Every structure is written in structure tokens, then in C-alpha cells.
């Protein structure tokens, strides 16, 4: 599956970008989200822009989970079982 793009957090749930690929994907997500949201707001109104936001978030989360170095779960740092 290649090198991971994201590293799981030591405390809590989730992951953060790891290396250039993770940061590039995160930056691309933000830029595409802003461009598509702005475009949809111009042509379809606020409702169309608001409805696409959850779709972008879900896609980002799925890809981040698939490209993480370990499974996502709640972590307690050094006290993690």
C-alpha cells in the first residue's frame, strides 16, 4: 500500500499529516473544497454548497484512514494498552 500519508495521534482519536504526501493531500482538500464551495454558491446558492461539504469531509476521512500508518482508535499516549 506504500508509505502512509497520515500518522495516528498519540492522544485521542484521528491522525495528522505525515510527510509531503499527507500535507499535499490536506492542502488539496482545502483548496478544492473552497473552489467547489464558492462555485456552487455562485450557481446553486448556499444550500448546494452546504450539501457538498459533508461529502468532501467523508471522502477526506476515508482516504486519511486508508492511508494512515495504524488503525484509528482512541489512544491514551504512554498509558495506552
Secondary structure, DSSP 8 states (H G I E B T S, - for coil): --S-SEEE-SEES-EEE-HHHHHHHHHHHHHHHHHHHHHHHHHHHHHHHHHHHHHHHHHHHHHHHHTBSS----EEGGG--
